[in-house]
Amino acid sequence: MNSFFKLKKTLIISIQIIIFSQISVWLHLYSKSGEINHLDFFLDKDYIISNIKFFIFIWIFLIFISYMKD
C-alpha cells in the first residue's frame, strides 16, 4: 500500500476516534446534568490542548501499528 494512503487512512481513523471521544464526553455531561450547558468547558484552552495531544498520540500510534503490520 502506498505510504500516502496509509497516512491518510490513519488520519481519518484518528479523527473518527476524536469525534467518538467528544460524543462520549458530551453524553456523560448530559447524563450528569440533564442538559448540555458546558460550552465554556469545551472552549477551555487546556481542554483543547489535551485533545490535540490525544489526537497526535492516536495518529502516531496508528501509524506505528500500520507499519508494523507490513
Secondary structure as GFF3:
##gff-version 3
##sequence-region A 1 70
A	DSSP	alpha_helix	3	33	.	.	.	ID=ss1
A	DSSP	alpha_helix	39	42	.	.	.	ID=ss2
A	DSSP	alpha_helix	45	69	.	.	.	ID=ss3
###
